[in-house]
Amino acid sequence: MARAPEGPAVLIRPTGANVAVPIYVDGCIAQSIYIALRGERQSRPLTHDLFLQTLAALQVSVERVEITEIKNVGGNGTFFSRLVLLQDGREVEVDSRTSDAIAIALRAKCPIFIDEDVVDQAAIPVSNVEGGEAADGGEDADDDEGGGEGDLVGKLKQELASAVREENYEEAARLRDRITELEGSS
């Protein structure tokens, strides 16, 4: 996950490549993806968890996600994706918003494939994103009274979990960004 002027972005980096494709997502999906990346469990299922539980009850598994196309390249292009499901030994393809497909793939622990044409059209050099970018207006870790960055990150993670439990997603996004900033500078 990365933060850009356009909003939160998921960076899809093909294996071994020096480029990544930024896919901008709305705040709620960003939070869902962040929860999946952290492996956090919620007291009640989120929408993507519910979807996977429903598939499991129907004995269907998610085999992979395929990001197949981009339209209106530049700025916030529209990506097209599909879930490839396995039901009774046969593959079933289902059209999906790319952000939802990514959130589902992370939870299902299945691979995400991206078409080479999409990479060619939308990729940016990894060097543009690797260092991360400072969050706007956050306090410095040294200003915390806890005893260093590690203590601050732990405290912020606890606050993040609490904000998510309380469904205060705006505060959770702010905390997530601050944690990402601190972990990136370590």
C-alpha positions in Angstrom: 0.0 0.0 0.0 1.1 3.5 -0.7 -0.3 7.0 -0.3 -0.4 9.3 -3.3 -2.0 12.7 -3.9 -4.8 10.8 -5.7 -5.5 8.7 -2.6 -4.5 5.3 -1.3 -2.9 3.0 -3.9 -2.1 -0.7 -4.0 1.1 -1.4 -5.8 1.1 -4.5 -7.9 4.7 -5.5 -8.7 5.3 -8.3 -11.2 7.8 -10.9 -9.8 11.3 -9.8 -10.4 10.3 -6.5 -12.1 11.7 -3.1 -11.2 8.3 -1.5 -11.9 4.9 -1.5 -10.1 1.4 -0.7 -11.2 -0.4 1.7 -8.9 -4.1 0.9 -8.5 -5.9 3.6 -6.7 -8.6 2.5 -4.3 -11.2 4.2 -2.1 -10.6 4.5 1.7 -12.9 1.6 2.7 -11.3 -0.9 0.3 -7.8 0.4 1.3 -8.7 -0.4 4.9 -9.9 -3.9 4.0 -6.7 -4.5 2.0 -4.6 -3.3 4.9 -6.4 -5.6 7.3 -5.8 -8.5 5.0 -2.1 -7.6 4.6 -1.7 -7.5 8.4 -3.5 -10.8 8.8 -5.8 -9.2 11.3 -9.0 -11.0 12.3 -12.2 -9.0 12.9 -14.8 -9.8 15.5 -17.4 -9.8 12.7 -16.8 -10.6 9.0 -16.1 -7.8 6.6 -17.7 -7.9 3.2 -14.7 -9.7 1.6 -14.6 -12.2 4.4 -18.3 -12.8 4.0 -17.9 -13.4 0.3 -15.1 -16.0 0.9 -17.2 -17.7 3.6 -20.1 -17.9 1.2 -17.9 -19.4 -1.5 -16.5 -21.9 1.0 -20.0 -22.9 2.0 -20.7 -23.6 -1.6 -17.5 -25.6 -2.0 -16.0 -23.0 -4.4 -12.4 -21.8 -4.0 -10.6 -18.7 -5.4 -7.8 -20.0 -7.6 -6.4 -16.7 -8.8 -7.1 -13.1 -9.7 -6.3 -11.8 -13.1 -5.9 -8.0 -13.8 -6.6 -8.1 -17.5 -7.1 -4.6 -18.9 -6.8 -0.8 -18.3 -8.8 1.9 -19.9 -8.3 5.6 -19.8 -4.6 5.3 -19.0 -3.0 8.1 -17.1 -4.4 9.7 -13.9 -6.8 7.2 -12.5 -7.2 4.6 -15.2 -9.9 2.0 -14.9 -8.6 -1.5 -14.4 -10.6 -4.6 -15.3 -10.2 -7.9 -13.4 -11.7 -11.2 -12.8 -11.8 -13.8 -10.1 -11.0 -17.3 -11.3 -12.9 -19.7 -9.1 -12.8 -23.5 -9.0 -16.1 -25.4 -8.6 -16.3 -29.1 -9.0 -13.0 -29.3 -10.9 -13.9 -26.6 -13.4 -12.8 -23.0 -13.6 -15.5 -20.2 -13.5 -14.5 -16.6 -14.3 -16.3 -13.8 -12.5 -15.9 -10.1 -13.4 -14.7 -8.0 -10.4 -13.6 -4.5 -9.5 -9.9 -4.7 -9.2 -9.8 -3.4 -5.7 -12.3 -6.0 -4.5 -10.3 -8.8 -6.3 -7.1 -7.7 -4.6 -8.8 -7.7 -1.2 -10.2 -11.2 -1.9 -6.9 -12.6 -3.2 -5.1 -11.5 -0.1 -7.6 -13.2 2.2 -7.7 -16.3 0.0 -3.9 -16.3 -0.3 -4.1 -16.9 -4.0 -1.9 -15.4 -6.7 -2.6 -12.2 -8.5 -1.7 -12.1 -12.2 -1.4 -8.9 -14.3 -1.5 -8.8 -18.1 1.8 -7.6 -19.6 0.0 -5.0 -21.7 -1.4 -3.5 -18.4 2.1 -3.4 -17.0 3.4 -1.8 -20.1 0.7 0.9 -20.1 0.5 1.7 -16.3 3.7 0.7 -14.5 6.0 3.2 -12.8 9.6 2.6 -11.6 9.8 1.0 -8.2 12.4 3.6 -7.3 9.6 6.2 -7.4 7.8 4.5 -4.5 10.2 2.5 -2.5 11.2 5.1 0.1 7.6 6.0 0.8 6.6 9.5 1.4 6.2 11.4 4.6 2.7 11.6 6.0 1.3 15.1 6.2 1.3 16.7 9.6 2.2 13.7 11.8 4.2 14.1 15.0 7.8 12.8 15.1 8.4 9.5 16.8 11.0 11.2 19.0 8.3 13.4 20.4 6.5 10.4 21.9 7.0 9.8 25.6 7.2 6.0 25.2 10.9 5.3 24.5 11.5 5.1 20.8 9.9 4.2 17.5 9.3 0.6 18.3 7.1 1.5 21.3 5.3 4.2 19.3 4.6 1.7 16.5 3.2 -0.8 18.9 1.0 1.8 20.5 -0.2 2.9 17.2 -1.0 -0.6 16.1 -3.1 -1.1 19.2 -5.0 2.2 18.5 -5.5 1.0 14.9 -7.0 -2.3 16.0 -9.3 -0.4 18.3 -10.3 2.1 15.6 -11.1 -0.8 13.2 -13.2 -2.6 15.8 -15.1 0.6 16.4 -15.5 1.0 12.6 -13.8 4.5 12.8 -12.2 4.0 9.4 -11.1 7.6 9.0 -9.0 7.4 12.2 -7.9 3.9 11.2 -6.6 5.2 7.9 -4.7 8.0 9.6 -3.1 5.6 12.0 -2.3 3.1 9.2 -0.5 5.9 7.3 1.5 6.9 10.4 2.6 3.3 11.1 3.6 2.8 7.5 5.7 6.0 7.6 7.4 4.9 10.8 8.1 1.4 9.6 9.4 2.7 6.3 12.0 4.9 8.1 13.3 2.1 10.3 
